[in-house]
Amino acid sequence: MNHDKKNMTDTSLKKLGVMRVSTDVYHVGTYKYNNQTDALAEAKRAADRKAG
């Protein structure tokens, strides 16, 4: 089994007990958030800065 990360297939990963999962990332301006609540809070702060 090839353990070179560039050549790892999902089958090879599964044999090693590795599960691939997708995650959401939220972009607000130049910032990235994994948590939707944090992203919304930053978006509101940014809107307040523009309005104020």
N, CA, C and O atoms as a GROMACS GRO file, in nm:
protein
  208
    1MET      N    1   0.085  -0.118   0.000
    1MET     CA    2   0.000   0.000   0.000
    1MET      C    3   0.089   0.124   0.000
    1MET      O    4   0.182   0.134   0.080
    2ASN      N    5   0.062   0.217  -0.088
    2ASN     CA    6   0.140   0.340  -0.101
    2ASN      C    7   0.094   0.440   0.004
    2ASN      O    8  -0.025   0.473   0.010
    3HIS      N    9   0.185   0.488   0.087
    3HIS     CA   10   0.149   0.581   0.194
    3HIS      C   11   0.184   0.725   0.158
    3HIS      O   12   0.176   0.813   0.244
    4ASP      N   13   0.221   0.750   0.033
    4ASP     CA   14   0.249   0.887  -0.014
    4ASP      C   15   0.117   0.962  -0.018
    4ASP      O   16   0.025   0.921  -0.088
    5LYS      N   17   0.107   1.072   0.056
    5LYS     CA   18  -0.022   1.140   0.068
    5LYS      C   19  -0.076   1.190  -0.064
    5LYS      O   20  -0.197   1.205  -0.078
    6LYS      N   21   0.010   1.216  -0.162
    6LYS     CA   22  -0.037   1.264  -0.292
    6LYS      C   23  -0.109   1.154  -0.369
    6LYS      O   24  -0.191   1.183  -0.456
    7ASN      N   25  -0.081   1.030  -0.338
    7ASN     CA   26  -0.137   0.918  -0.412
    7ASN      C   27  -0.240   0.839  -0.332
    7ASN      O   28  -0.280   0.731  -0.376
    8MET      N   29  -0.283   0.889  -0.219
    8MET     CA   30  -0.378   0.815  -0.136
    8MET      C   31  -0.518   0.824  -0.196
    8MET      O   32  -0.570   0.933  -0.220
    9THR      N   33  -0.578   0.709  -0.219
    9THR     CA   34  -0.715   0.704  -0.267
    9THR      C   35  -0.808   0.687  -0.148
    9THR      O   36  -0.763   0.654  -0.038
   10ASP      N   37  -0.936   0.709  -0.170
   10ASP     CA   38  -1.032   0.688  -0.062
   10ASP      C   39  -1.026   0.545  -0.012
   10ASP      O   40  -1.042   0.521   0.108
   11THR      N   41  -1.005   0.449  -0.102
   11THR     CA   42  -0.996   0.309  -0.061
   11THR      C   43  -0.876   0.287   0.029
   11THR      O   44  -0.885   0.219   0.131
   12SER      N   45  -0.762   0.345  -0.008
   12SER     CA   46  -0.641   0.331   0.074
   12SER      C   47  -0.660   0.397   0.209
   12SER      O   48  -0.619   0.342   0.312
   13LEU      N   49  -0.723   0.513   0.209
   13LEU     CA   50  -0.749   0.582   0.335
   13LEU      C   51  -0.839   0.498   0.425
   13LEU      O   52  -0.815   0.485   0.545
   14LYS      N   53  -0.944   0.439   0.364
   14LYS     CA   54  -1.038   0.358   0.441
   14LYS      C   55  -0.968   0.237   0.504
   14LYS      O   56  -0.997   0.201   0.618
   15LYS      N   57  -0.878   0.176   0.430
   15LYS     CA   58  -0.803   0.061   0.484
   15LYS      C   59  -0.721   0.100   0.605
   15LYS      O   60  -0.697   0.018   0.694
   16LEU      N   61  -0.677   0.226   0.610
   16LEU     CA   62  -0.599   0.276   0.724
   16LEU      C   63  -0.687   0.330   0.836
   16LEU      O   64  -0.636   0.373   0.939
   17GLY      N   65  -0.819   0.329   0.814
   17GLY     CA   66  -0.910   0.379   0.916
   17GLY      C   67  -0.927   0.530   0.913
   17GLY      O   68  -0.969   0.590   1.012
   18VAL      N   69  -0.895   0.591   0.798
   18VAL     CA   70  -0.908   0.736   0.784
   18VAL      C   71  -1.035   0.766   0.707
   18VAL      O   72  -1.059   0.709   0.600
   19MET      N   73  -1.117   0.856   0.760
   19MET     CA   74  -1.241   0.893   0.695
   19MET      C   75  -1.231   1.038   0.647
   19MET      O   76  -1.197   1.127   0.724
   20ARG      N   77  -1.262   1.060   0.521
   20ARG     CA   78  -1.262   1.194   0.465
   20ARG      C   79  -1.399   1.257   0.492
   20ARG      O   80  -1.502   1.196   0.466
   21VAL      N   81  -1.399   1.379   0.543
   21VAL     CA   82  -1.524   1.450   0.568
   21VAL      C   83  -1.513   1.591   0.510
   21VAL      O   84  -1.405   1.649   0.504
   22SER      N   85  -1.625   1.644   0.468
   22SER     CA   86  -1.630   1.781   0.418
   22SER      C   87  -1.672   1.872   0.532
   22SER      O   88  -1.751   1.833   0.618
   23THR      N   89  -1.619   1.992   0.533
   23THR     CA   90  -1.658   2.089   0.634
   23THR      C   91  -1.694   2.220   0.567
   23THR      O   92  -1.644   2.252   0.459
   24ASP      N   93  -1.782   2.295   0.632
   24ASP     CA   94  -1.819   2.426   0.582
   24ASP      C   95  -1.721   2.529   0.633
   24ASP      O   96  -1.678   2.525   0.748
   25VAL      N   97  -1.686   2.622   0.545
   25VAL     CA   98  -1.603   2.736   0.583
   25VAL      C   99  -1.677   2.859   0.537
   25VAL      O  100  -1.723   2.867   0.423
   26TYR      N  101  -1.690   2.956   0.627
   26TYR     CA  102  -1.762   3.079   0.599
   26TYR      C  103  -1.661   3.192   0.580
   26TYR      O  104  -1.574   3.212   0.664
   27HIS      N  105  -1.672   3.264   0.469
   27HIS     CA  106  -1.582   3.375   0.439
   27HIS      C  107  -1.655   3.506   0.463
   27HIS      O  108  -1.765   3.528   0.411
   28VAL      N  109  -1.595   3.591   0.543
   28VAL     CA  110  -1.648   3.725   0.568
   28VAL      C  111  -1.532   3.821   0.545
   28VAL      O  112  -1.439   3.828   0.626
   29GLY      N  113  -1.538   3.895   0.435
   29GLY     CA  114  -1.424   3.980   0.401
   29GLY      C  115  -1.301   3.893   0.379
   29GLY      O  116  -1.304   3.798   0.301
   30THR      N  117  -1.194   3.926   0.449
   30THR     CA  118  -1.070   3.848   0.436
   30THR      C  119  -1.060   3.737   0.540
   30THR      O  120  -0.961   3.663   0.543
   31TYR      N  121  -1.161   3.725   0.625
   31TYR     CA  122  -1.157   3.627   0.734
   31TYR      C  123  -1.230   3.499   0.694
   31TYR      O  124  -1.321   3.501   0.612
   32LYS      N  125  -1.186   3.388   0.754
   32LYS     CA  126  -1.251   3.259   0.734
   32LYS      C  127  -1.293   3.205   0.870
   32LYS      O  128  -1.219   3.214   0.967
   33TYR      N  129  -1.412   3.148   0.875
   33TYR     CA  130  -1.466   3.093   1.000
   33TYR      C  131  -1.518   2.952   0.976
   33TYR      O  132  -1.576   2.923   0.872
   34ASN      N  133  -1.496   2.866   1.073
   34ASN     CA  134  -1.554   2.731   1.070
   34ASN      C  135  -1.689   2.730   1.139
   34ASN      O  136  -1.767   2.636   1.121
   35ASN      N  137  -1.716   2.832   1.216
   35ASN     CA  138  -1.838   2.840   1.296
   35ASN      C  139  -1.930   2.946   1.236
   35ASN      O  140  -1.890   3.061   1.222
   36GLN      N  141  -2.052   2.907   1.202
   36GLN     CA  142  -2.147   2.999   1.140
   36GLN      C  143  -2.181   3.116   1.231
   36GLN      O  144  -2.195   3.229   1.184
   37THR      N  145  -2.195   3.091   1.359
   37THR     CA  146  -2.228   3.197   1.454
   37THR      C  147  -2.120   3.304   1.457
   37THR      O  148  -2.150   3.423   1.460
   38ASP      N  149  -1.994   3.262   1.455
   38ASP     CA  150  -1.883   3.358   1.453
   38ASP      C  151  -1.882   3.438   1.324
   38ASP      O  152  -1.857   3.558   1.326
   39ALA      N  153  -1.910   3.372   1.213
   39ALA     CA  154  -1.913   3.441   1.084
   39ALA      C  155  -2.024   3.545   1.080
   39ALA      O  156  -2.004   3.656   1.031
   40LEU      N  157  -2.140   3.510   1.131
   40LEU     CA  158  -2.251   3.605   1.134
   40LEU      C  159  -2.220   3.723   1.225
   40LEU      O  160  -2.254   3.837   1.193
   41ALA      N  161  -2.156   3.697   1.338
   41ALA     CA  162  -2.120   3.805   1.430
   41ALA      C  163  -2.022   3.901   1.362
   41ALA      O  164  -2.036   4.023   1.376
   42GLU      N  165  -1.925   3.849   1.289
   42GLU     CA  166  -1.830   3.936   1.217
   42GLU      C  167  -1.900   4.013   1.106
   42GLU      O  168  -1.871   4.131   1.085
   43ALA      N  169  -1.991   3.948   1.036
   43ALA     CA  170  -2.065   4.017   0.929
   43ALA      C  171  -2.146   4.133   0.986
   43ALA      O  172  -2.153   4.240   0.925
   44LYS      N  173  -2.206   4.113   1.102
   44LYS     CA  174  -2.282   4.221   1.167
   44LYS      C  175  -2.190   4.333   1.212
   44LYS      O  176  -2.223   4.450   1.198
   45ARG      N  177  -2.073   4.298   1.268
   45ARG     CA  178  -1.976   4.401   1.308
   45ARG      C  179  -1.930   4.481   1.186
   45ARG      O  180  -1.918   4.603   1.194
   46ALA      N  181  -1.906   4.413   1.076
   46ALA     CA  182  -1.862   4.481   0.954
   46ALA      C  183  -1.970   4.575   0.902
   46ALA      O  184  -1.941   4.686   0.859
   47ALA      N  185  -2.095   4.530   0.907
   47ALA     CA  186  -2.206   4.615   0.863
   47ALA      C  187  -2.219   4.737   0.954
   47ALA      O  188  -2.246   4.847   0.906
   48ASP      N  189  -2.201   4.718   1.084
   48ASP     CA  190  -2.207   4.830   1.178
   48ASP      C  191  -2.095   4.930   1.152
   48ASP      O  192  -2.116   5.051   1.162
   49ARG      N  193  -1.977   4.881   1.119
   49ARG     CA  194  -1.864   4.972   1.089
   49ARG      C  195  -1.894   5.055   0.965
   49ARG      O  196  -1.861   5.174   0.960
   50LYS      N  197  -1.955   4.994   0.864
   50LYS     CA  198  -1.989   5.066   0.741
   50LYS      C  199  -2.098   5.170   0.767
   50LYS      O  200  -2.094   5.280   0.711
   51ALA      N  201  -2.194   5.135   0.852
   51ALA     CA  202  -2.307   5.225   0.879
   51ALA      C  203  -2.268   5.339   0.971
   51ALA      O  204  -2.327   5.447   0.965
   52GLY      N  205  -2.169   5.316   1.055
   52GLY     CA  206  -2.141   5.410   1.161
   52GLY      C  207  -2.037   5.509   1.134
   52GLY      O  208  -2.008   5.592   1.220
   0.00000   0.00000   0.00000
